[in-house]
Amino acid sequence: MAFESLGDKLQGVFKKLRGKGKLSEKDIKDAMREIKLALLEADVNFKVVKEFVAAVSEKALGQEIMESLTPAQQLVKIVNEELTQMIGGEVSRLELSSKPPTVIMMCGLQGAGKTTATGKLALSLRKQGRRPLMVACDVYRPAAVKQLQVLGDQVQIPVFEMGTDTDPVTIAKEAVAHAVKHGNDPVILDTAGRLHIDEQLMEELANIKEETSPTEILLVVDAMTGQDAVNVAKSFNEQLDITGVILSKLDGDTRGGAALSVKQVTGKPIKFASVGEKLSDLEAFHPDRMASRILGMGDVLTLIDRAQEAIDDKQARELEAKIRKQQFDLDDFLEQFKQIKKLGSFSQILGMLPGIDKKMLETVDTEENEKRMKHIEAIIQSMTMEERRNPKIIGAGRKVRIAKGSGTRVQDVNQLLKQFGEMQKMMKQFSGGKQQKMLKRLRKGRM
């Protein structure tokens, strides 16, 4: 995951300071030297590092230590605040035109993940109740139009294309006219990229901008390209005046420091981050949450956001009713596992929890846990409807049949039934009045 090595080094610096009752000027200077090296090694722009270290040092040396915090905690607080400012400060939302359709122009170098980011953004906007239209303006890269059409089929979003013989500027203009006629909003233009920035590319993008007057010009930056990402962002911004950045492949580089420099160098916010290969793996970029993750303080808010998006409110109500009537069965048990899987991989979920030691995460056998979850699913699906509703009828013979049908062992079936029995006992505790109030509060997100 991006920023992993940076996070490890920064957390190492703070660990050394935790045992000290008071920080001397030398302690702070030594810590800042290590932080500076950690940032540079993570590929953060030199000028950005220099400004960041100066800002933290000034606050750390001039600020009185709060009574409620240890000196090390106070330094972490200062670093967290400055890191949040460095990568954007406040969340920057996508701007939508008051006069539809909103035109969103996607740009970037070839290979940055622009077309995939177009699909992810379109899916995200459709989930918000909009009717996006994706537009194939890349007529140069082989199969670029086809790739967008495949993505469109996957997310069930229309794709406007005019083949590869039509000028991209014309395609963009016609797409906007089509959107007005058919009620599509927003219009997302997947423009062409190049292996490097050249005059022809920029001229074409400038013409598309002039003809379509986009509300947003989003630059897709590959987080794995190091300092080149900063140079690319700077050039595109100077020539197109971009409105924001989408960081792609944020799950693929343990350094990712170049991404931290983009806001400072261009003055334009990071609006989204692509955090996985699935089309649903696009998140609004929260500078404060990202800073928190880097410093090992977890990211519970993003986990809550994912849960709210993944968990169906109707299913939650039905589950609450079953718990109240003590009718929770193995079908419900399986459904809860499916809901958890929607939140991300086991390691991703653990990584968002505060206080989880990185070393502990390394010792967690993620593959083994994912395998167990698949086994649970297979075992329950190998049962009859009657067995799922009343597991007490599952004797030795049935266990053998279920184990064979799911490709697991009888011991695995026994373990699952034991876990389910324990969960049922726990659910019985929620049948009283106080517990019902707790359930309602949980469902409304008040706890």
C-alpha positions in Angstrom: 0.0 0.0 0.0 1.2 3.5 -0.7 3.0 5.4 2.1 3.8 2.1 3.9 7.5 2.6 4.1 7.0 6.3 5.0 4.5 5.4 7.7 6.9 2.8 9.2 9.8 5.3 9.3 7.7 8.1 10.8 6.2 5.8 13.4 9.8 4.6 14.2 10.8 8.3 14.9 7.9 8.8 17.3 8.6 5.5 19.1 12.1 6.7 20.1 10.6 9.8 21.7 7.8 8.2 23.7 10.0 7.3 26.6 11.2 10.9 27.2 9.5 13.0 29.8 10.6 16.3 28.1 11.9 17.0 24.6 15.0 19.1 24.2 15.8 21.2 21.2 18.3 18.6 20.2 15.7 15.8 20.4 13.3 17.7 18.1 16.1 18.6 15.6 17.2 14.9 15.5 13.6 13.8 15.0 13.1 16.4 12.2 16.3 15.2 10.5 15.0 11.6 10.5 11.5 12.8 9.3 13.2 14.8 6.5 15.1 11.7 5.3 12.0 9.6 5.5 10.1 12.0 3.3 12.9 12.3 0.8 13.3 8.5 0.6 9.5 8.2 0.0 9.9 10.5 -3.0 8.4 13.6 -1.6 9.5 16.7 -3.6 12.6 18.3 -2.0 11.1 21.8 -1.9 7.9 20.5 -0.3 10.0 18.6 2.3 12.0 21.7 3.2 8.8 23.8 3.8 7.2 21.0 5.8 10.1 20.4 8.1 10.5 24.2 8.7 6.8 24.5 9.6 6.8 21.5 12.0 10.1 22.6 13.6 8.8 26.1 14.2 5.7 24.9 15.9 7.4 22.1 17.9 10.1 24.4 19.3 7.8 27.4 19.9 4.7 25.6 21.3 4.1 24.8 24.9 3.4 21.1 25.5 -0.2 20.6 26.4 -0.8 19.1 29.8 -2.9 16.3 28.5 -0.3 15.0 26.1 3.2 13.6 26.3 5.8 15.5 24.3 5.9 12.7 21.7 2.2 12.9 21.3 2.4 16.6 20.9 4.9 16.2 18.1 2.7 13.6 16.4 -0.2 16.1 16.6 1.9 18.8 15.0 3.2 16.5 12.3 -0.4 15.2 11.7 -1.7 18.8 11.3 1.1 19.9 8.9 0.9 16.6 6.9 -2.8 17.2 6.4 -2.1 20.7 5.2 0.6 19.5 2.9 -1.7 17.1 1.1 -4.6 19.4 0.8 -6.1 20.5 4.1 -9.8 20.2 3.5 -11.7 17.7 1.4 -12.2 19.0 -2.1 -15.5 17.9 -3.6 -16.3 17.4 -7.3 -18.0 20.5 -8.7 -21.2 20.0 -10.7 -22.6 22.6 -13.0 -25.9 24.3 -12.1 -26.8 24.1 -15.8 -26.5 20.4 -16.8 -24.8 18.6 -18.2 -21.6 18.9 -16.2 -18.6 18.2 -18.4 -15.7 16.4 -16.7 -12.5 16.2 -18.8 -10.1 13.4 -17.8 -6.5 13.9 -18.9 -3.1 12.4 -18.2 -0.3 10.4 -19.7 -0.8 7.1 -21.4 -0.7 4.2 -18.9 -1.7 6.4 -15.9 -5.0 4.6 -15.6 -7.2 7.3 -17.1 -9.8 5.0 -18.8 -10.2 2.9 -15.7 -10.5 6.0 -13.6 -13.2 7.2 -16.0 -15.2 4.0 -15.4 -14.7 4.2 -11.6 -15.8 7.9 -11.5 -18.9 7.2 -13.6 -19.9 4.3 -11.3 -19.4 6.5 -8.2 -21.6 9.2 -9.7 -24.3 6.7 -10.8 -24.5 5.5 -7.2 -25.3 9.1 -6.2 -28.3 9.0 -8.5 -26.9 10.6 -11.6 -27.0 9.5 -15.2 -23.4 9.7 -16.5 -22.3 9.3 -20.1 -18.7 8.2 -20.8 -17.1 9.5 -24.0 -14.4 7.7 -26.0 -12.2 10.6 -27.1 -9.0 8.5 -27.4 -8.8 7.6 -31.0 -5.1 6.8 -31.1 -4.4 4.1 -28.6 -5.2 0.6 -29.9 -8.5 -0.7 -28.4 -9.0 2.4 -26.2 -12.6 2.7 -27.4 -13.2 -1.0 -26.9 -11.8 -0.8 -23.4 -14.2 2.0 -22.4 -17.1 0.1 -23.9 -16.2 -3.0 -21.9 -16.1 -0.9 -18.7 -19.4 0.6 -19.7 -21.0 -2.8 -20.0 -19.6 -3.8 -16.6 -21.0 -0.8 -14.8 -24.1 -0.5 -17.1 -23.3 3.1 -18.1 -23.7 4.3 -21.7 -20.6 5.0 -23.8 -20.6 7.6 -26.6 -18.2 6.8 -29.4 -17.7 7.8 -33.1 -15.0 5.3 -34.0 -11.4 6.1 -34.5 -11.6 8.2 -37.7 -13.3 11.2 -36.2 -11.5 14.2 -34.6 -11.6 14.0 -30.8 -12.8 17.6 -30.5 -15.8 16.8 -32.7 -16.5 13.6 -30.7 -16.5 15.7 -27.4 -18.9 18.3 -28.9 -21.3 15.7 -30.3 -21.2 13.8 -27.0 -22.3 17.0 -25.1 -25.2 17.6 -27.6 -26.2 13.9 -27.2 -26.2 14.2 -23.4 -28.5 17.3 -23.6 -30.9 15.5 -25.8 -31.0 12.3 -23.8 -30.7 13.7 -20.2 -27.3 12.4 -19.4 -25.4 14.2 -16.6 -22.4 14.4 -16.2 -20.5 13.8 -19.4 -17.1 12.3 -18.7 -14.5 12.7 -21.5 -11.9 10.0 -21.7 -9.2 11.9 -23.7 -6.0 10.6 -25.3 -2.7 10.4 -23.5 0.9 10.1 -24.7 4.0 8.5 -23.4 5.3 12.0 -22.7 3.9 15.5 -22.8 4.1 17.0 -26.4 2.8 20.0 -28.2 0.2 18.0 -30.3 -1.3 16.4 -27.2 -1.7 19.7 -25.4 -3.1 21.5 -28.4 -5.8 18.8 -28.8 -6.7 19.0 -25.1 -6.8 22.8 -25.2 -9.2 22.6 -28.2 -11.5 20.1 -26.4 -11.5 22.4 -23.3 -12.4 25.4 -25.5 -15.2 23.6 -27.3 -16.8 21.9 -24.3 -16.1 24.3 -21.4 -15.6 21.6 -18.8 -16.6 22.3 -15.1 -13.8 19.9 -14.0 -10.5 19.0 -15.6 -9.2 16.1 -13.7 -5.6 14.9 -14.1 -5.1 11.2 -13.5 -1.6 10.7 -11.9 0.0 7.3 -11.5 1.1 7.3 -7.8 3.8 4.8 -8.7 5.8 7.0 -11.1 7.7 8.9 -8.4 8.9 12.5 -9.1 7.7 12.2 -12.7 4.2 12.4 -11.3 4.9 15.9 -9.9 6.5 17.1 -13.1 3.5 15.8 -15.2 1.1 17.5 -12.8 3.0 20.7 -13.0 3.1 20.7 -16.9 -0.6 19.8 -17.3 -1.6 22.5 -14.8 0.4 25.2 -16.5 -1.1 24.4 -19.9 -4.7 23.4 -19.0 -5.3 24.9 -15.6 -6.6 21.6 -14.1 -9.2 21.7 -11.3 -8.0 18.6 -9.5 -6.2 15.3 -9.4 -7.1 11.6 -9.3 -4.4 9.4 -7.8 -4.4 6.0 -9.5 -2.7 2.8 -8.4 -2.4 4.1 -4.8 -2.5 0.5 -3.7 0.6 -0.4 -5.7 3.6 1.6 -4.3 4.9 1.4 -0.7 6.5 4.9 -1.1 3.9 7.1 -2.8 5.6 10.2 -1.6 5.3 12.0 -5.0 1.6 12.0 -4.5 2.1 14.0 -1.3 3.8 16.7 -3.4 1.1 17.2 -6.0 -1.1 19.7 -4.1 1.9 21.8 -2.9 3.5 22.0 -6.4 0.3 22.6 -8.5 -1.9 24.3 -5.9 -4.7 22.0 -7.1 -6.4 19.5 -4.8 -6.4 15.7 -4.9 -10.1 14.9 -5.3 -10.1 11.1 -5.6 -7.8 8.1 -4.9 -8.0 4.7 -6.7 -7.3 2.2 -3.9 -7.7 -1.1 -5.7 -8.5 -2.9 -8.9 -12.3 -3.2 -8.6 -14.4 -0.5 -10.3 -15.8 0.3 -6.9 -12.4 1.1 -5.5 -12.5 4.9 -5.9 -12.6 7.0 -2.8 -13.0 10.7 -2.2 -9.6 11.9 -1.0 -9.6 13.0 2.6 -6.2 14.7 3.5 -6.8 14.3 7.3 -7.7 10.6 7.0 -4.7 9.9 4.7 -2.4 11.7 7.2 -3.9 9.6 10.0 -3.2 6.4 8.0 0.4 7.4 7.3 1.0 8.1 11.0 -0.5 4.7 12.0 -3.5 6.3 13.7 -6.0 4.3 11.6 -8.9 5.5 9.4 -12.1 4.5 11.1 -14.2 7.2 9.2 -13.4 5.6 5.8 -14.3 2.2 7.2 -17.6 3.6 8.4 -18.2 5.2 5.0 -17.6 1.9 3.3 -19.9 0.1 5.7 -22.7 2.6 5.1 -22.3 2.2 1.4 -22.0 -1.6 1.5 -24.7 -2.5 4.0 -28.3 -2.4 2.6 -30.6 -0.5 5.0 -33.5 -2.9 4.2 -31.4 -5.9 5.1 -30.3 -4.2 8.3 -33.9 -3.7 9.3 -34.8 -7.3 8.5 -31.8 -8.6 10.5 -32.8 -6.4 13.5 -36.3 -8.0 13.4 -34.9 -11.5 13.2 -32.6 -10.8 16.2 -35.5 -9.5 18.1 -37.5 -12.6 17.4 -34.5 -14.9 17.9 -34.8 -16.2 14.4 -31.2 -15.5 13.3 -30.1 -18.5 11.1 -27.2 -19.7 9.0 -28.5 -17.8 6.0 -28.3 -14.6 8.0 -24.8 -15.6 9.2 -23.7 -16.1 5.6 -25.2 -12.7 4.6 -23.1 -11.0 7.3 -20.0 -12.5 5.9 -20.9 -11.2 2.4 -21.4 -7.7 3.8 -18.0 -7.8 5.5 -16.3 -8.9 2.2 -17.8 -5.8 0.5 -15.7 -3.6 2.9 -12.4 -4.8 1.4 -9.8 -7.4 2.1 -9.1 -8.6 5.7 -5.8 -6.7 5.7 -7.4 -3.5 4.4 -10.0 -3.5 7.2 -7.4 -4.2 9.8 -5.1 -1.4 8.4 -7.9 1.1 9.0 -8.2 0.3 12.7 -6.2 2.6 15.1 -3.5 1.0 17.2 -2.9 -1.9 14.9 0.8 -2.5 14.8 2.3 -2.9 11.3 4.3 -5.8 12.5 1.2 -7.5 13.7 -0.4 -7.0 10.2 2.7 -8.7 8.7 2.1 -11.7 10.9 -1.6 -11.9 10.0 -2.0 -14.6 7.3 -4.3 -12.6 5.1 -4.5 -15.5 2.5 -5.4 -17.9 5.3 -8.2 -15.6 6.6 -9.6 -15.0 3.1 -9.5 -18.8 2.6 -11.4 -19.4 5.8 -14.1 -16.9 4.7 -14.5 -18.8 1.4 -14.8 -22.1 3.3 -17.5 -20.7 5.5 -19.4 -19.6 2.4 -19.0 -23.0 0.8 -20.0 -24.9 3.9 -23.3 -23.0 4.3 -24.1 -23.2 0.6 -23.6 -27.0 0.8 -26.4 -27.3 3.4 -30.1 -27.8 2.7 -32.6 -25.0 3.4 -33.8 -27.0 6.4 -30.3 -27.4 7.8 -29.6 -23.7 7.5 -32.7 -22.8 9.4 -32.3 -25.4 12.0 -28.6 -26.4 12.4 -29.5 -28.7 15.4 -30.6 -31.4 12.9 -27.0 -31.7 11.5 -25.7 -35.0 12.8 -22.6 -36.9 11.9 -23.8 -38.2 8.5 -25.0 -34.8 7.4 -21.6 -33.3 8.4 -19.8 -35.7 6.2 -22.1 -34.9 3.3 -21.7 -31.1 3.8 -17.9 -31.4 4.1 -17.7 -33.4 0.8 -20.0 -30.9 -0.9 -18.0 -27.9 0.2 -14.5 -29.4 -0.3 -13.7 -29.0 3.4 -13.2 -31.2 6.4 -15.7 -32.4 9.0 -13.6 -30.4 11.6 -14.3 -27.2 9.5 -18.0 -27.9 9.6 -17.9 -28.5 13.4 -16.0 -25.3 13.9 -18.5 -23.3 11.9 -21.4 -24.7 13.8 -19.7 -24.0 17.1 -19.1 -20.3 16.0 -22.7 -20.0 14.9 -23.9 -21.4 18.2 -21.9 -18.8 20.1 -23.2 -16.1 17.9 -26.8 -17.2 18.5 -26.2 -17.0 22.3 -24.9 -13.5 21.8 -27.9 -12.6 19.7 -30.3 -13.8 22.5 -28.9 -11.0 24.7 -30.3 -8.5 22.2 -33.9 -9.5 22.8 -34.5 -7.2 25.9 -35.7 -3.6 25.8 -32.3 -1.9 26.5 -30.6 -4.0 23.9 -33.3 -3.2 21.3 -32.6 0.5 21.8 -28.9 -0.2 21.3 -29.7 -2.0 18.0 -31.7 1.0 16.8 -28.9 3.4 17.7 -26.4 1.2 15.9 -28.5 1.1 12.8 -28.8 4.9 12.8 -25.1 5.3 13.2 -25.4 7.0 16.6 -22.8 4.9 18.4 
